[in-house]
Every structure is written in C-alpha cells, then in structure tokens.
Amino acid sequence: MVLVNQDLSSTAVARAGAATLRNGAAPVAALAQAPAPEQTLAGVGRCEAGEVETQVAPARLSAVVIAQNEEARVAECLRSVQGLADELVVVDGCSVDRTVEICLRHGARVFRREFDGFARQMNFGIQHANGAWVLLIDADERLTPEAAEQIREAIAAPGQAGYFLPRRNIVFGHWLRHGGNYPDYNVPRLFRRERGRFDETPVHSKLLLKGATGHLSAPLLHLSYPDLSAYFHKFDRYTTLESEGMRQRGIRFSVCRMLSLAIGRLTKRVVLQGAFLDGAAGLEYAFLGFVYEIVRHLKLRELERRSIAAAETCETPGRRWGNVSWRKAFWRPRSSAAVWKEGQAARPATHEGGADADCD
C-alpha cells in the first residue's frame, strides 16, 4: 500500500480528496493535478464517491472504520489497530474537515461516499475489505493491547464465525460499570468477512452473521461522550433517525407506549442494573436515556402530523378534522384517509345532491 508522504501539506491532501473519483480509484498521484489552493476539501460543495488510494495488498485482517468529520479522534483510533490489522479501510461520509488527510497519512484505504445510514456505510466497508477477517471499530473507540492479543489468538485458531468484544464506555469522564453499560456486547466486532452483513435499520443496526459466535474478554475502549455538549450533538440526529425507523416499521405514536418504555428504561437502569453505583455520572446518563425515549416518540408523533397535513387537499375551515375526537387522533393515530372518512361522516350534506363535493 502506498502511503502519502509525511511532508505533504494538508491543503494538497485535501485537494486530492476533493478530486474527481471515477468508479473506484482516484490515485494519490492526482495531487499533481490538484485545483487551485483555495479549493480545499472544506470548500467542496458536493461529494463525489470513490476510493482515494493507489494499491491493494493481500490482507488477513481488515479493520473497517466509519467516519465523518472525525479529525480530532480518528488518528488515535487508527494507531490503536496498526500492528494488528493488515489493512485499514475507512468509509468517509464526505467529511469537510481533515479526516481524509489524516486517514491517508496513517496508510488507510479511504472511500468517500455520501452518508446514507450507518448500516449501509458499514456494509460498503465490509464489501471493499480484502481480509478474510474484519474488525469493526468506530472513530471514538480504541483497541487495547489485551484485546489485540486475544484477536490474534482467535484468528490463529478460529473456532467461531465471529466474536463479541466488550466495550468500556467512558461517559462524562467516568467509566460506567453499571446501568447496563458494561460489558456492552452490542454486535460481533470480529468476524469472517464473507459471513457477516448488517441489516439496514437507521440506528443500532444488527449484524446478520452466519455461524456460531464467541466472546472475548479484553475490552474496546469507547470514548463516547466527554460532556453534555457532545451528547446532545448526537442526540438530535439519533432521535430523528430512530423516529424515522419506527415509522418505516409501521409503529404508531402512543402516549402509553412512550411513557411505559421511558419509565421502564429508567427503572431498569437505575434500580435493576444499579446505575446509581456509578454515582452522579451514572444517574445522569440513565436520566438522559429516559429523555431520549420520550423525544424519539415525540418526533414520531411529529412525523405523523406532517404526513396527515400533507395528505389533506382541502383547506375549508372545519373540514380538515370534522368532528373527529382529538383523543382518538392523539392516542391512536390512524391513516389520514380514516380520519378524513370519520370527519366526513359527521358533517351534514352541503350540496343539492346530498353528497359533499370533491375539493379541486
């Protein structure tokens, strides 16, 4: 694999990332034909998909990283897997900072594509990896030396199709040991490449793995939220994606469902899983989970309101809802057609034929 020379300026490498990428590769040699200095990556208006690399070397283990505007964290992530992974594959969601430059400097194969969901980005990275084994790691995660050693042993004598790794979640500067935050086996992080693909749900996707799985004991270090600002930076995006996913799955808003899930989540984390044992940080994070549950359901309700409003074609006063009970619409929303039909049935005839006229 050809690495970018360390003396390249950040502007030059950024211009390479912004160069036209045609169905595969845009070689680093394109630096020689880069545009004017002022046209840096941060100023690119649209993202042209493709690969920023020159050669592909044989690999036994490929580390796959999903990144978008992660210049502050991605370097340490990549350094933590160097010496273990034979190949670094980064799927960049069209970053406008120095993420691409930093990844190239660390010897990664970088693919730029518009972000269209975590699962699709992951599947793209898995598809373009060359290793027989894949290690999934996020930009805010670090592979510990103990985990690296266990991964070497697992690959050398494979007995499973994949392995879970525990995550040590660092939230607000504290390692949360309770409240369901450890060991936090979310998906198999190490698996045979041809055996695994993600389902394409918007958030918290599942890895569909063909074969048996095992568990390693050495953890990944997850530097999730250094402070509240970092938490709420992701909060809005994640709750929006989750509400959209619920609507796609046919889930409808219900106050009872919203409150039962939110209260149940808080009770489980604080009482049953002992979040209070982590002190103020544990209680604070558990309460934020309660708020998260409320907001994602309220956003689902907002999507339903927009859908009903968009379906209405007549703005005659009193006709939109007719005499429909607001409690029925609020507690168990139906399709706009059903709401319309009930409203029409409750209205008197307004035309000579005894039937209401269509709205032109």
Secondary structure, 3 states (H helix, E strand, C coil): CCCCCCCCCHHHHHHHHHCCCECCECCHHHHHHCCCCCCCHHHCCCCCCEEECCCCCCCCEEEEEEECCCCCCHHHHHHHHECCECEEEEEECCCCCCHHHHHHHCCCEEEECCCCCHHHHHHHHHHHCCCCEEEECCCCEEECHHHHHHHHHHHHCCCCCEEECCEEEEECCEECCCCCCCCCCCCCCEEEHHHEEECCCCCCCCEEECCCEEECCCCEEEEEECCHHHHHHHHHHHHHHHHHHHHHCCCCCCHHHHHHHHHHHHHHHHHHCCHHHHHHHHHHHHHHHHHHHHHHHHHHHHHHHHHHHHHCCCCCCCCCCCCCCHHHHHHCCCCHHHHHHHHHHCCCCCCCCCCCCCCC
